[in-house]
């Protein structure tokens, strides 16, 4: 009998405060492919979420977060 091993994934953490986002993964802002912000940090960084439209109408400031798409100096 062959048994598949489940791959243990690293917990998703807020890129700002390191809060575990696994508790409620719907309440975060996907800043870049490698960076996420918890709800509180996204709001603190100026983000505004419209619940009726189910979207961020003002994006949080993520200018200081690393982005895998651009090289780091």
C-alpha positions in Angstrom: 0.0 0.0 0.0 1.4 3.4 -1.1 0.6 6.3 1.1 1.0 9.8 0.0 2.8 12.1 2.4 1.2 15.5 2.9 3.6 18.3 2.3 3.8 20.6 5.3 3.4 24.2 4.1 4.9 27.1 5.9 2.4 29.3 7.6 1.3 32.4 5.8 2.5 35.4 7.8 1.7 39.1 7.5 4.8 40.8 5.9 4.5 43.7 8.3 3.7 42.3 11.8 4.3 38.5 11.3 0.7 37.7 12.4 -0.4 34.2 11.2 -2.8 34.6 8.4 -4.0 31.0 8.6 -6.7 31.8 11.1 -8.9 33.5 8.5 -7.2 33.6 5.2 -9.9 35.7 3.6 -9.0 38.7 5.7 -5.7 39.8 4.2 -4.4 41.9 1.4 -2.2 40.1 -1.3 0.5 42.8 -1.7 2.8 40.9 -4.1 3.2 37.3 -5.0 5.4 36.8 -1.9 4.0 39.4 0.5 0.7 39.6 2.3 -0.7 42.0 4.9 -3.2 41.2 7.6 -6.4 43.2 7.7 -5.1 45.5 10.5 -1.8 46.3 8.7 -3.5 46.9 5.4 -5.9 49.4 7.0 -3.1 51.0 9.0 -1.2 51.5 5.7 -4.1 53.5 4.2 -6.1 50.7 2.6 -9.8 51.0 2.3 -12.0 48.0 1.6 -15.5 48.3 0.2 -17.5 45.3 1.5 -20.4 45.9 -0.9 -18.1 45.7 -3.9 -15.9 43.1 -2.2 -12.7 44.9 -3.3 -10.0 47.3 -2.1 -11.0 50.8 -3.3 -7.8 52.3 -1.9 -4.7 50.1 -2.0 -2.5 50.0 1.1 1.0 51.5 0.8 3.3 48.6 0.1 6.3 50.6 -1.2 8.6 49.3 1.5 7.7 45.6 1.1 10.0 43.4 -1.1 8.7 42.4 -4.4 9.9 39.2 -6.1 9.3 40.8 -9.5 12.0 43.4 -9.1 15.7 43.0 -8.2 16.8 44.1 -4.8 19.8 46.4 -4.5 
